């Protein structure tokens, strides 16, 4: 089914992209569409991730509670670019913008989850933070990559453990963990899970054999009791 997006004059067709195939750039977030659902106008080389295509036209976000942020297909700045207030990287495509405050964020940054769980990186839930405490020359270092954190940019934090990361590092680690889990599932689980499954299967077979033996014993007892009752009945007759 064709799709009409406000940022492009033509109808967009749905595509299902596979890993290793054609990987067009998303005209919304400027990153490659590696796989999954997407919309595109092939003649214009205009493509959108499904997430970018279906992004709301305006959002209320706790990082900027004073005003709505409006989805703009292109920067309104004279130089045709903006600096994302979430990650600090430049952008030349779509953004959620507050023109009154000169506040712009990439679409994927605006859609980051408020909390993130990644036990392989940290045992506690990480919360999205919009600014770090700033005390003079004190440095904040990413607990995953070891690089400096900019106190003005967004991070994922566990303040109780003094654990802080770049958003990109936290998301990348979570995706890596999810991909590994999916691969283990497709391969039938880890070695430990296979061992547990094998042991459980053996126990089930032993249990089934025991139950079968009990049933056979019960049948034999019934037959013996029936024979005994028949003998008593026959002995009661006077021939």
PEMO-V984112 format. One record per run of one state. SS is the DSSP state (hx for helix, st for strand, lp for the rest). FROM is the first residue (numbers start at 1). TO is the last residue. If there is no record, write none. Layout:
BEGIN
ss=<SS;SS>
from=<FROM;FROM>
to=<TO;TO>
END
This chain:
BEGIN
ss=<lp;st;lp;st;lp;st;lp;st;lp;st;hx;lp;st;hx;lp;st;lp;hx;lp;st;lp;st;lp;st;lp;st;lp;st;lp;hx;lp;st;lp;st;lp;st;lp;st;lp;st;hx;lp;st;hx;lp;hx;lp>
from=<1;3;5;11;18;25;26;32;33;36;42;45;46;50;54;58;60;62;65;69;73;82;84;90;92;95;99;103;106;107;111;115;119;122;130;140;142;148;150;155;159;162;163;167;187;191;236>
to=<2;4;10;17;24;25;31;32;35;41;44;45;49;53;57;59;61;64;68;72;81;83;89;91;94;98;102;105;106;110;114;118;121;129;139;141;147;149;154;158;161;162;166;186;190;235;239>
END
